Amino acid sequence: MCMACEEAEMLYRWRILETIAKGEMPPGLTEDDLRAMEMPLPGEVELIEEPDGRVVIRKIAKAAAKRAAAKANAFVCDTPDSE
C-alpha cells in the first residue's frame, strides 16, 4: 500500500473511532463490520478532552460500562421468576 493510501486508511479509521467514542454507530457500518475491523463498539470507549486541550480516546472499564448500561435501562427487576 502506498503512503497516501495508508494515510487515508488511518484517517478513515480515526474518524470511525471518534464517532464510536461519542457513543454513536458510524453510518453504514454494523457491529459485525466494526468487530471485523478490530474496532470497539459504542460504549466501549469514550472521548475525553484534557485540560490542556488534547483529545484522548480511552477504553471504558467494564464496571463503568455496566453502570452506563444500567442507567440506560433504569428499571431492572432482579427477582427470580416464580412459576
C-alpha positions in Angstrom: 0.0 0.0 0.0 1.4 3.4 -0.9 1.9 6.0 1.8 -1.0 8.2 0.6 -3.4 5.2 0.7 -2.1 4.2 4.1 -2.6 7.7 5.5 -6.1 7.8 4.1 -6.9 4.5 5.7 -5.6 5.7 9.1 -7.7 8.9 8.8 -10.8 6.8 7.9 -10.3 4.6 11.0 -9.7 7.7 13.2 -12.9 9.2 12.1 -14.8 6.0 12.8 -13.1 5.8 16.2 -14.2 9.4 17.0 -17.8 8.6 16.1 -17.7 5.5 18.3 -16.2 7.4 21.2 -19.1 9.8 21.0 -21.4 6.9 21.6 -22.7 6.7 18.0 -22.7 3.9 15.5 -20.8 5.0 12.4 -23.1 5.4 9.4 -23.1 2.4 7.0 -21.4 0.1 9.4 -22.7 -2.7 11.6 -21.4 -4.3 14.8 -20.0 -7.2 12.7 -18.2 -4.7 10.5 -16.6 -3.0 13.5 -15.5 -6.3 15.0 -14.0 -7.4 11.7 -12.0 -4.1 11.6 -11.0 -4.8 15.2 -12.7 -1.6 16.4 -14.6 -1.2 19.6 -18.3 -0.8 19.8 -20.1 2.4 21.0 -20.0 2.4 24.8 -16.6 0.6 25.0 -14.5 3.8 24.6 -15.0 7.4 25.5 -13.8 10.7 24.1 -12.2 13.0 26.8 -10.8 16.5 26.4 -7.8 17.1 28.7 -7.4 20.4 30.4 -4.6 21.3 28.1 -6.9 20.8 25.0 -5.7 17.4 23.9 -8.4 15.0 22.9 -7.9 11.4 24.2 -9.9 8.3 23.5 -9.9 5.9 26.4 -11.3 2.4 26.9 -14.1 2.3 29.4 -13.7 -0.1 32.3 -16.2 -2.9 32.2 -17.8 -1.9 35.5 -18.3 1.7 34.2 -19.8 0.2 31.0 -22.2 -1.9 33.0 -23.3 1.2 35.1 -23.8 3.1 31.8 -26.0 0.3 30.5 -27.9 0.1 33.8 -28.6 3.9 33.6 -29.9 3.4 30.1 -32.2 0.7 31.3 -33.4 2.4 34.5 -35.7 -0.3 35.8 -34.2 -3.8 36.2 -36.0 -6.4 38.1 -33.6 -8.7 39.9 -36.1 -11.1 41.5 -36.2 -14.6 40.0 -39.2 -15.6 38.0 -41.6 -17.7 40.1 -43.6 -20.3 38.4 
